[in-house]
């Protein structure tokens, strides 16, 4: 997170926004869960477990729709022959 979603102040690494005092912990937890699923998907790829990779990539993308998560989900969809999902992400 680079900015507070409430007031758009720069994020300084604290649990509450310095300007509007919004509790940022729920958003930070979501980011952490997304990173955890991303890493699990990468580990599943290394083990050639593509179904598990797809599961974790889908979870990661559902939590944070970043370009990296999108690419990971598209690649995992291709590996399990879910071309419809991979194509939808490419558009």
N, CA, C and O atoms as a GROMACS GRO file, in nm:
protein
  364
    1UNK      N    1   0.084  -0.116   0.000
    1UNK     CA    2   0.000   0.000   0.000
    1UNK      C    3   0.090   0.123   0.000
    1UNK      O    4   0.182   0.135   0.081
    2UNK      N    5   0.061   0.212  -0.089
    2UNK     CA    6   0.140   0.334  -0.099
    2UNK      C    7   0.070   0.454  -0.037
    2UNK      O    8   0.134   0.547   0.011
    3UNK      N    9  -0.064   0.450  -0.039
    3UNK     CA   10  -0.141   0.562   0.012
    3UNK      C   11  -0.260   0.513   0.093
    3UNK      O   12  -0.310   0.402   0.072
    4UNK      N   13  -0.304   0.596   0.184
    4UNK     CA   14  -0.423   0.566   0.263
    4UNK      C   15  -0.544   0.568   0.170
    4UNK      O   16  -0.560   0.662   0.092
    5UNK      N   17  -0.630   0.466   0.176
    5UNK     CA   18  -0.746   0.464   0.088
    5UNK      C   19  -0.853   0.567   0.127
    5UNK      O   20  -0.941   0.599   0.047
    6UNK      N   21  -0.846   0.618   0.248
    6UNK     CA   22  -0.946   0.714   0.294
    6UNK      C   23  -0.911   0.857   0.256
    6UNK      O   24  -0.994   0.929   0.198
    7UNK      N   25  -0.788   0.899   0.287
    7UNK     CA   26  -0.753   1.039   0.266
    7UNK      C   27  -0.641   1.060   0.164
    7UNK      O   28  -0.606   1.174   0.133
    8UNK      N   29  -0.584   0.951   0.112
    8UNK     CA   30  -0.481   0.955   0.010
    8UNK      C   31  -0.345   1.006   0.061
    8UNK      O   32  -0.260   1.045  -0.018
    9UNK      N   33  -0.326   1.004   0.193
    9UNK     CA   34  -0.196   1.043   0.250
    9UNK      C   35  -0.096   0.931   0.223
    9UNK      O   36  -0.134   0.814   0.213
   10UNK      N   37   0.032   0.968   0.211
   10UNK     CA   38   0.135   0.867   0.190
   10UNK      C   39   0.140   0.772   0.309
   10UNK      O   40   0.130   0.812   0.425
   11UNK      N   41   0.156   0.644   0.275
   11UNK     CA   42   0.165   0.541   0.379
   11UNK      C   43   0.306   0.542   0.436
   11UNK      O   44   0.403   0.536   0.361
   12UNK      N   45   0.317   0.550   0.568
   12UNK     CA   46   0.447   0.561   0.634
   12UNK      C   47   0.486   0.435   0.710
   12UNK      O   48   0.581   0.437   0.788
   13UNK      N   49   0.414   0.325   0.689
   13UNK     CA   50   0.451   0.201   0.755
   13UNK      C   51   0.388   0.179   0.891
   13UNK      O   52   0.427   0.087   0.962
   14UNK      N   53   0.294   0.259   0.928
   14UNK     CA   54   0.227   0.246   1.058
   14UNK      C   55   0.093   0.176   1.041
   14UNK      O   56   0.045   0.160   0.929
   15UNK      N   57   0.033   0.134   1.152
   15UNK     CA   58  -0.094   0.063   1.149
   15UNK      C   59  -0.214   0.155   1.134
   15UNK      O   60  -0.324   0.111   1.101
   16UNK      N   61  -0.193   0.284   1.160
   16UNK     CA   62  -0.300   0.383   1.140
   16UNK      C   63  -0.246   0.496   1.054
   16UNK      O   64  -0.127   0.527   1.056
   17UNK      N   65  -0.336   0.557   0.980
   17UNK     CA   66  -0.296   0.668   0.895
   17UNK      C   67  -0.257   0.787   0.980
   17UNK      O   68  -0.324   0.818   1.079
   18UNK      N   69  -0.150   0.852   0.943
   18UNK     CA   70  -0.102   0.966   1.021
   18UNK      C   71  -0.196   1.085   1.011
   18UNK      O   72  -0.204   1.166   1.103
   19UNK      N   73  -0.268   1.097   0.900
   19UNK     CA   74  -0.354   1.212   0.878
   19UNK      C   75  -0.497   1.190   0.932
   19UNK      O   76  -0.546   1.270   1.011
   20UNK      N   77  -0.562   1.082   0.888
   20UNK     CA   78  -0.705   1.064   0.922
   20UNK      C   79  -0.729   0.959   1.030
   20UNK      O   80  -0.842   0.939   1.073
   21UNK      N   81  -0.623   0.892   1.074
   21UNK     CA   82  -0.629   0.791   1.180
   21UNK      C   83  -0.710   0.667   1.142
   21UNK      O   84  -0.761   0.597   1.230
   22UNK      N   85  -0.724   0.638   1.013
   22UNK     CA   86  -0.790   0.516   0.969
   22UNK      C   87  -0.707   0.396   1.007
   22UNK      O   88  -0.585   0.396   0.991
   23UNK      N   89  -0.772   0.292   1.059
   23UNK     CA   90  -0.704   0.168   1.093
   23UNK      C   91  -0.671   0.094   0.963
   23UNK      O   92  -0.761   0.053   0.890
   24UNK      N   93  -0.544   0.077   0.936
   24UNK     CA   94  -0.499   0.016   0.811
   24UNK      C   95  -0.470  -0.133   0.826
   24UNK      O   96  -0.431  -0.197   0.729
   25UNK      N   97  -0.488  -0.189   0.946
   25UNK     CA   98  -0.456  -0.329   0.968
   25UNK      C   99  -0.534  -0.424   0.878
   25UNK      O  100  -0.474  -0.519   0.826
   26UNK      N  101  -0.664  -0.405   0.856
   26UNK     CA  102  -0.733  -0.499   0.765
   26UNK      C  103  -0.674  -0.501   0.625
   26UNK      O  104  -0.662  -0.607   0.563
   27UNK      N  105  -0.636  -0.385   0.574
   27UNK     CA  106  -0.576  -0.380   0.440
   27UNK      C  107  -0.437  -0.442   0.438
   27UNK      O  108  -0.400  -0.509   0.342
   28UNK      N  109  -0.361  -0.421   0.544
   28UNK     CA  110  -0.228  -0.482   0.552
   28UNK      C  111  -0.238  -0.633   0.564
   28UNK      O  112  -0.155  -0.706   0.508
   29UNK      N  113  -0.341  -0.682   0.636
   29UNK     CA  114  -0.363  -0.826   0.646
   29UNK      C  115  -0.397  -0.885   0.510
   29UNK      O  116  -0.349  -0.994   0.476
   30UNK      N  117  -0.479  -0.816   0.432
   30UNK     CA  118  -0.515  -0.863   0.298
   30UNK      C  119  -0.391  -0.870   0.210
   30UNK      O  120  -0.373  -0.968   0.137
   31UNK      N  121  -0.307  -0.769   0.215
   31UNK     CA  122  -0.183  -0.771   0.137
   31UNK      C  123  -0.094  -0.888   0.177
   31UNK      O  124  -0.036  -0.955   0.091
   32UNK      N  125  -0.084  -0.914   0.306
   32UNK     CA  126  -0.001  -1.023   0.355
   32UNK      C  127  -0.056  -1.158   0.312
   32UNK      O  128   0.020  -1.247   0.272
   33UNK      N  129  -0.187  -1.175   0.319
   33UNK     CA  130  -0.248  -1.301   0.273
   33UNK      C  131  -0.226  -1.322   0.125
   33UNK      O  132  -0.202  -1.433   0.080
   34UNK      N  133  -0.236  -1.214   0.048
   34UNK     CA  134  -0.212  -1.224  -0.095
   34UNK      C  135  -0.069  -1.267  -0.123
   34UNK      O  136  -0.045  -1.353  -0.208
   35UNK      N  137   0.027  -1.209  -0.052
   35UNK     CA  138   0.167  -1.248  -0.070
   35UNK      C  139   0.189  -1.394  -0.030
   35UNK      O  140   0.266  -1.465  -0.095
   36UNK      N  141   0.122  -1.438   0.076
   36UNK     CA  142   0.136  -1.576   0.121
   36UNK      C  143   0.085  -1.672   0.014
   36UNK      O  144   0.150  -1.773  -0.014
   37UNK      N  145  -0.029  -1.642  -0.045
   37UNK     CA  146  -0.083  -1.727  -0.151
   37UNK      C  147   0.005  -1.722  -0.276
   37UNK      O  148   0.021  -1.823  -0.344
   38UNK      N  149   0.061  -1.606  -0.306
   38UNK     CA  150   0.152  -1.593  -0.420
   38UNK      C  151   0.273  -1.685  -0.403
   38UNK      O  152   0.312  -1.756  -0.495
   39UNK      N  153   0.331  -1.682  -0.283
   39UNK     CA  154   0.447  -1.766  -0.256
   39UNK      C  155   0.411  -1.914  -0.260
   39UNK      O  156   0.489  -1.997  -0.306
   40UNK      N  157   0.292  -1.948  -0.210
   40UNK     CA  158   0.247  -2.087  -0.214
   40UNK      C  159   0.226  -2.133  -0.358
   40UNK      O  160   0.255  -2.248  -0.391
   41UNK      N  161   0.176  -2.045  -0.443
   41UNK     CA  162   0.158  -2.078  -0.584
   41UNK      C  163   0.294  -2.102  -0.651
   41UNK      O  164   0.309  -2.194  -0.730
   42UNK      N  165   0.390  -2.018  -0.619
   42UNK     CA  166   0.525  -2.036  -0.676
   42UNK      C  167   0.587  -2.167  -0.627
   42UNK      O  168   0.654  -2.236  -0.704
   43UNK      N  169   0.566  -2.202  -0.501
   43UNK     CA  170   0.618  -2.328  -0.448
   43UNK      C  171   0.550  -2.447  -0.516
   43UNK      O  172   0.614  -2.547  -0.545
   44UNK      N  173   0.420  -2.436  -0.540
   44UNK     CA  174   0.347  -2.542  -0.607
   44UNK      C  175   0.398  -2.560  -0.750
   44UNK      O  176   0.405  -2.672  -0.799
   45UNK      N  177   0.432  -2.451  -0.816
   45UNK     CA  178   0.488  -2.459  -0.951
   45UNK      C  179   0.620  -2.535  -0.948
   45UNK      O  180   0.647  -2.618  -1.036
   46UNK      N  181   0.702  -2.506  -0.849
   46UNK     CA  182   0.831  -2.574  -0.839
   46UNK      C  183   0.814  -2.725  -0.818
   46UNK      O  184   0.902  -2.803  -0.855
   47UNK      N  185   0.701  -2.766  -0.758
   47UNK     CA  186   0.673  -2.908  -0.735
   47UNK      C  187   0.589  -2.969  -0.846
   47UNK      O  188   0.547  -3.085  -0.837
   48UNK      N  189   0.563  -2.892  -0.951
   48UNK     CA  190   0.479  -2.937  -1.063
   48UNK      C  191   0.337  -2.973  -1.020
   48UNK      O  192   0.273  -3.058  -1.082
   49UNK      N  193   0.287  -2.910  -0.914
   49UNK     CA  194   0.150  -2.930  -0.870
   49UNK      C  195   0.068  -2.813  -0.921
   49UNK      O  196   0.044  -2.716  -0.848
   50UNK      N  197   0.025  -2.821  -1.045
   50UNK     CA  198  -0.038  -2.708  -1.112
   50UNK      C  199  -0.179  -2.678  -1.062
   50UNK      O  200  -0.223  -2.563  -1.066
   51UNK      N  201  -0.250  -2.780  -1.016
   51UNK     CA  202  -0.383  -2.754  -0.959
   51UNK      C  203  -0.372  -2.673  -0.830
   51UNK      O  204  -0.451  -2.582  -0.807
   52UNK      N  205  -0.275  -2.708  -0.747
   52UNK     CA  206  -0.254  -2.632  -0.624
   52UNK      C  207  -0.203  -2.491  -0.658
   52UNK      O  208  -0.239  -2.394  -0.592
   53UNK      N  209  -0.120  -2.482  -0.760
   53UNK     CA  210  -0.072  -2.351  -0.805
   53UNK      C  211  -0.189  -2.264  -0.847
   53UNK      O  212  -0.196  -2.147  -0.810
   54UNK      N  213  -0.282  -2.320  -0.923
   54UNK     CA  214  -0.399  -2.245  -0.968
   54UNK      C  215  -0.484  -2.200  -0.849
   54UNK      O  216  -0.530  -2.086  -0.846
   55UNK      N  217  -0.503  -2.289  -0.752
   55UNK     CA  218  -0.581  -2.254  -0.634
   55UNK      C  219  -0.522  -2.132  -0.563
   55UNK      O  220  -0.592  -2.035  -0.534
   56UNK      N  221  -0.392  -2.137  -0.537
   56UNK     CA  222  -0.327  -2.026  -0.464
   56UNK      C  223  -0.318  -1.900  -0.550
   56UNK      O  224  -0.331  -1.789  -0.498
   57UNK      N  225  -0.296  -1.915  -0.679
   57UNK     CA  226  -0.290  -1.798  -0.767
   57UNK      C  227  -0.426  -1.729  -0.772
   57UNK      O  228  -0.434  -1.606  -0.773
   58UNK      N  229  -0.532  -1.809  -0.776
   58UNK     CA  230  -0.667  -1.753  -0.778
   58UNK      C  231  -0.696  -1.678  -0.648
   58UNK      O  232  -0.756  -1.571  -0.650
   59UNK      N  233  -0.655  -1.736  -0.536
   59UNK     CA  234  -0.675  -1.669  -0.407
   59UNK      C  235  -0.596  -1.539  -0.400
   59UNK      O  236  -0.648  -1.436  -0.356
   60UNK      N  237  -0.473  -1.544  -0.444
   60UNK     CA  238  -0.388  -1.425  -0.441
   60UNK      C  239  -0.448  -1.314  -0.527
   60UNK      O  240  -0.451  -1.198  -0.486
   61UNK      N  241  -0.495  -1.350  -0.646
   61UNK     CA  242  -0.552  -1.251  -0.736
   61UNK      C  243  -0.684  -1.195  -0.682
   61UNK      O  244  -0.714  -1.077  -0.700
   62UNK      N  245  -0.762  -1.279  -0.615
   62UNK     CA  246  -0.889  -1.231  -0.561
   62UNK      C  247  -0.867  -1.131  -0.447
   62UNK      O  248  -0.951  -1.045  -0.422
   63UNK      N  249  -0.754  -1.144  -0.377
   63UNK     CA  250  -0.725  -1.051  -0.268
   63UNK      C  251  -0.665  -0.920  -0.318
   63UNK      O  252  -0.698  -0.812  -0.269
   64UNK      N  253  -0.577  -0.929  -0.416
   64UNK     CA  254  -0.512  -0.810  -0.472
   64UNK      C  255  -0.496  -0.828  -0.622
   64UNK      O  256  -0.426  -0.919  -0.667
   65UNK      N  257  -0.559  -0.744  -0.698
   65UNK     CA  258  -0.553  -0.757  -0.843
   65UNK      C  259  -0.438  -0.674  -0.899
   65UNK      O  260  -0.457  -0.568  -0.957
   66UNK      N  261  -0.318  -0.727  -0.879
   66UNK     CA  262  -0.197  -0.662  -0.929
   66UNK      C  263  -0.157  -0.727  -1.061
   66UNK      O  264  -0.202  -0.838  -1.091
   67UNK      N  265  -0.074  -0.661  -1.140
   67UNK     CA  266  -0.027  -0.724  -1.264
   67UNK      C  267   0.048  -0.855  -1.240
   67UNK      O  268   0.035  -0.949  -1.319
   68UNK      N  269   0.125  -0.862  -1.132
   68UNK     CA  270   0.199  -0.986  -1.102
   68UNK      C  271   0.103  -1.100  -1.071
   68UNK      O  272   0.121  -1.212  -1.119
   69UNK      N  273   0.001  -1.072  -0.990
   69UNK     CA  274  -0.097  -1.174  -0.956
   69UNK      C  275  -0.177  -1.217  -1.079
   69UNK      O  276  -0.213  -1.334  -1.093
   70UNK      N  277  -0.204  -1.123  -1.167
   70UNK     CA  278  -0.277  -1.153  -1.290
   70UNK      C  279  -0.194  -1.247  -1.378
   70UNK      O  280  -0.247  -1.344  -1.432
   71UNK      N  281  -0.067  -1.218  -1.394
   71UNK     CA  282   0.021  -1.304  -1.474
   71UNK      C  283   0.032  -1.444  -1.415
   71UNK      O  284   0.029  -1.543  -1.487
   72UNK      N  285   0.044  -1.451  -1.283
   72UNK     CA  286   0.055  -1.580  -1.217
   72UNK      C  287  -0.073  -1.662  -1.238
   72UNK      O  288  -0.066  -1.781  -1.267
   73UNK      N  289  -0.187  -1.599  -1.224
   73UNK     CA  290  -0.313  -1.668  -1.244
   73UNK      C  291  -0.329  -1.713  -1.389
   73UNK      O  292  -0.373  -1.825  -1.414
   74UNK      N  293  -0.294  -1.629  -1.483
   74UNK     CA  294  -0.304  -1.665  -1.624
   74UNK      C  295  -0.212  -1.784  -1.657
   74UNK      O  296  -0.253  -1.876  -1.727
   75UNK      N  297  -0.091  -1.781  -1.607
   75UNK     CA  298   0.002  -1.893  -1.632
   75UNK      C  299  -0.048  -2.022  -1.569
   75UNK      O  300  -0.040  -2.128  -1.630
   76UNK      N  301  -0.098  -2.013  -1.447
   76UNK     CA  302  -0.149  -2.134  -1.382
   76UNK      C  303  -0.273  -2.186  -1.454
   76UNK      O  304  -0.292  -2.308  -1.463
   77UNK      N  305  -0.356  -2.097  -1.504
   77UNK     CA  306  -0.474  -2.140  -1.580
   77UNK      C  307  -0.431  -2.213  -1.708
   77UNK      O  308  -0.492  -2.313  -1.745
   78UNK      N  309  -0.329  -2.164  -1.773
   78UNK     CA  310  -0.278  -2.232  -1.893
   78UNK      C  311  -0.226  -2.372  -1.860
   78UNK      O  312  -0.246  -2.467  -1.936
   79UNK      N  313  -0.158  -2.383  -1.748
   79UNK     CA  314  -0.099  -2.511  -1.711
   79UNK      C  315  -0.202  -2.618  -1.677
   79UNK      O  316  -0.174  -2.737  -1.690
   80UNK      N  317  -0.321  -2.576  -1.634
   80UNK     CA  318  -0.426  -2.675  -1.605
   80UNK      C  319  -0.531  -2.679  -1.717
   80UNK      O  320  -0.639  -2.735  -1.701
   81UNK      N  321  -0.497  -2.617  -1.828
   81UNK     CA  322  -0.582  -2.619  -1.949
   81UNK      C  323  -0.715  -2.546  -1.927
   81UNK      O  324  -0.817  -2.587  -1.983
   82UNK      N  325  -0.714  -2.440  -1.848
   82UNK     CA  326  -0.831  -2.354  -1.834
   82UNK      C  327  -0.808  -2.232  -1.920
   82UNK      O  328  -0.784  -2.122  -1.870
   83UNK      N  329  -0.815  -2.252  -2.050
   83UNK     CA  330  -0.782  -2.149  -2.146
   83UNK      C  331  -0.880  -2.033  -2.141
   83UNK      O  332  -0.844  -1.919  -2.172
   84UNK      N  333  -1.005  -2.060  -2.102
   84UNK     CA  334  -1.104  -1.954  -2.092
   84UNK      C  335  -1.064  -1.850  -1.988
   84UNK      O  336  -1.081  -1.730  -2.010
   85UNK      N  337  -1.012  -1.896  -1.875
   85UNK     CA  338  -0.968  -1.804  -1.770
   85UNK      C  339  -0.845  -1.729  -1.814
   85UNK      O  340  -0.836  -1.608  -1.794
   86UNK      N  341  -0.750  -1.798  -1.874
   86UNK     CA  342  -0.626  -1.733  -1.920
   86UNK      C  343  -0.657  -1.627  -2.024
   86UNK      O  344  -0.599  -1.518  -2.023
   87UNK      N  345  -0.749  -1.657  -2.114
   87UNK     CA  346  -0.786  -1.561  -2.218
   87UNK      C  347  -0.858  -1.442  -2.159
   87UNK      O  348  -0.834  -1.328  -2.200
   88UNK      N  349  -0.945  -1.464  -2.064
   88UNK     CA  350  -1.018  -1.354  -2.000
   88UNK      C  351  -0.922  -1.258  -1.928
   88UNK      O  352  -0.945  -1.137  -1.924
   89UNK      N  353  -0.815  -1.312  -1.872
   89UNK     CA  354  -0.717  -1.228  -1.802
   89UNK      C  355  -0.629  -1.152  -1.898
   89UNK      O  356  -0.576  -1.046  -1.863
   90UNK      N  357  -0.613  -1.203  -2.018
   90UNK     CA  358  -0.527  -1.137  -2.117
   90UNK      C  359  -0.595  -1.016  -2.181
   90UNK      O  360  -0.528  -0.929  -2.236
   91UNK      N  361  -0.726  -1.010  -2.172
   91UNK     CA  362  -0.799  -0.901  -2.238
   91UNK      C  363  -0.803  -0.778  -2.153
   91UNK      O  364  -0.861  -0.677  -2.193
   0.00000   0.00000   0.00000
